[in-house]
Amino acid sequence: MAQIITYPKLSTLANNDLLLISDVSSANKTTNSVELQTLANFITTSTNVITGSGTLNTIAMFTPDGQTIGDSIITQAALGQGVTVNGVLDVTDDFDVAGSIQCNQGLTVEGISTFNDDATFSTVQFQAAVKDTNSDLGTDGQLLVSNTQGYVEWKDPEEVVSGAIAKLIPTIIVASAGGSSTYSGDNNIVELRWTGGNGTYTLNVPSATAIPYRVIRFVTDGTFPGGASHKINITAQAGETIDGNPNFEISKVYEGVSMWSTGTEWIVIQAKAH
């Protein structure tokens, strides 16, 4: 029988190359030939090597055992124009997106974030500096506002207000004799309307300590009768005052009062009556 060292060495292998192998399961331990491809498939499927399968357009990853390739939470668009992350994306370095991005759960970036197209987030929390479209960081007290092209820029507050139309959107309260309510809205102007006969309505204002330095305006409209028999008592919270008194009364058509909180009490800074 020839010795192995007498056979020439192959420099390349092919899937259909043959090896001799003893069949230990047979009674006579017969010698057979096996193709390399068959042996490779056997090794892959029967031993602890990297195996697995994937889903079309889904980026692969090592699954938790570290030995099998499977699907990640990242999928790529069919034409390769974008990716979708179906979970929280955590980036430990800079993050540069050339196309659009949409995060439905969360995005954490520990480096510099650059978005060169549309970016959609459910909630955004900035823990470091934010640059505008001009790569400016802004200064203390500036506001981030959109310009005519729809990009955002840092602007001084007076630039935002100057030349713009200021709107005061009111909360409307309909008062009636014997009624009462507590104003808790965020609007800084309250339009007071009247319905029914003569009497007094109690309107409790927020605590002066809740939002120090806040200004609230109260105005009556044309639904108030011309006399002074329809009264609204604007009443401070217990322990607080309005100009040193428990309440401030308005009772005429087109009347108004503007109040400012010192943080401990309300002070009338402007009032008008007809």
Sequence and secondary structure as in RCSB ss.txt:
>XXXX:A:sequence
MAQIITYPKLSTLANNDLLLISDVSSANKTTNSVELQTLANFITTSTNVITGSGTLNTIAMFTPDGQTIGDSIIT
QAALGQGVTVNGVLDVTDDFDVAGSIQCNQGLTVEGISTFNDDATFSTVQFQAAVKDTNSDLGTDGQLLVSNTQG
YVEWKDPEEVVSGAIAKLIPTIIVASAGGSSTYSGDNNIVELRWTGGNGTYTLNVPSATAIPYRVIRFVTDGTFP
GGASHKINITAQAGETIDGNPNFEISKVYEGVSMWSTGTEWIVIQAKAH
>XXXX:A:secstr
   GGGS   SS  TT EEEEE TTSTT  EEEEEHHHHHHHHHHHSSS EE   TTEEEEE TTSSEEEEEEEE
E TTSS EEESSEEEESS EEESS EEESSEEEESS EEESS EEES     S    TTS    TT EEEE TTS
 EEEE HHHHHTTS      EEEEE TT EEE   S SEEEEEE SSSEEEEEE   TTTSTT EEEEEE TTS 
SSS EEEEEE  TT  BTTBSEEEE STT EEEEEE SSSEEEEEEE  
